[in-house]
Structures are given as C-alpha cells and as structure tokens.
C-alpha cells in the first residue's frame, strides 16, 4: 500500500505558499530578516491578519521568528523555497 504521508507533508507546504500575500512575504525575506511591523506597514493590513499569514508560513517550516523586546523578526528557514518559486514563475510566464 502506498504511503501518502510524504505527499501530505509536501501539500502542507504548498498550501502555505498558496496566497499572494504569503508569496510576497517569502520573496521579501529573500532580502534578509524583517520585522512584523514592517510587513504590517507594507501590506497595509492589520497586525492580526499579517500575523496569521506569518504563522502559516512558520507552521509549514518555511520561516522562523525571533523575538527581540517587543518586536518579532522573521527570516527564511528554508531559502531553497525561492528556487521553487522561481520555477513557478517560469511556468506561469510560459502558460
């Protein structure tokens, strides 16, 4: 019988990326760590909404956070995800 768990795990990661705001966050983190306050400012959404997006990415293992005083900073845990996003761009441009 086929073990579907590896595919379920991969689907969780793909689903975490399946939102324009979360894709944008990941691409922003390619330039280095960012404070949640900067995301709130740039996205123009409330803190709660941005935090939910960040939590989904964190739960998927794509980003990590570090609390410094009252601020939380995020970085890419898996920068290789950027190669996957670049591949998606190539497919989208050829569609």
VENBELFEN-V388067 format. One record per residue. N is the residue number from 0. RES is the residue in one small letter. SS is DSSP state (H for helix, E for strand, L for the rest). PHI is phi in radians with two decimals (NA if undefined). NEAR is the number of other C-alpha atoms within 12 Angstrom. Layout:
BEGIN
<<N RES SS PHI NEAR> <N RES SS PHI NEAR>>
END
This chain:
BEGIN
<<0 x L NA 4> <1 x L -1.21 6> <2 x L -1.51 8> <3 x L -1.48 10> <4 x H -0.97 11> <5 x H -1.03 11> <6 x H -1.31 12> <7 x H -1.13 13> <8 x H -1.09 16> <9 x H -1.17 16> <10 x H -1.09 15> <11 x H -1.02 20> <12 x H -1.20 26> <13 x H -1.10 23> <14 x H -1.09 20> <15 x H -1.12 29> <16 x H -1.49 33> <17 x L -1.43 21> <18 x L -2.68 18> <19 x H -0.98 15> <20 x H -1.16 26> <21 x H -1.22 32> <22 x H -1.08 30> <23 x H -1.07 23> <24 x H -1.03 39> <25 x H -1.06 41> <26 x H -1.15 28> <27 x H -1.10 25> <28 x H -1.22 31> <29 x L -1.08 24> <30 x L -1.49 15> <31 x L 2.15 17> <32 x L -1.11 25> <33 x E -2.42 29> <34 x E -1.44 29> <35 x H -1.00 36> <36 x H -1.08 23> <37 x H -1.20 23> <38 x H -1.09 32> <39 x H -1.03 23> <40 x H -1.12 14> <41 x H -1.22 18> <42 x H -1.33 21> <43 x L 1.38 15> <44 x L -1.88 18> <45 x L -1.30 17> <46 x H -1.00 21> <47 x H -1.07 15> <48 x H -1.13 18> <49 x H -1.11 26> <50 x H -1.07 27> <51 x H -1.14 21> <52 x H -1.08 34> <53 x H -1.11 39> <54 x H -1.10 25> <55 x H -1.06 28> <56 x H -1.16 36> <57 x H -1.17 27> <58 x H -1.09 20> <59 x L -1.40 27> <60 x L 1.47 26> <61 x L -1.54 35> <62 x E -2.25 36> <63 x E -2.27 27> <64 x E -2.15 25> <65 x E -2.50 19> <66 x E -1.51 14> <67 x E -2.29 11> <68 x L 1.14 8> <69 x L -1.58 10> <70 x E -1.79 15> <71 x E -2.07 23> <72 x E -1.97 24> <73 x E -2.07 33> <74 x E -2.41 29> <75 x E -1.27 29> <76 x L -1.46 23> <77 x L -2.24 21> <78 x L -1.02 23> <79 x L -1.09 17> <80 x H -1.07 26> <81 x H -1.13 24> <82 x H -1.15 15> <83 x H -1.11 19> <84 x H -1.13 23> <85 x H -1.09 17> <86 x H -1.15 14> <87 x H -1.05 18> <88 x H -1.06 14> <89 x H -1.10 12> <90 x H -1.11 11> <91 x H -1.10 10> <92 x H -1.28 9> <93 x H -1.75 8> <94 x L -1.31 7>>
END
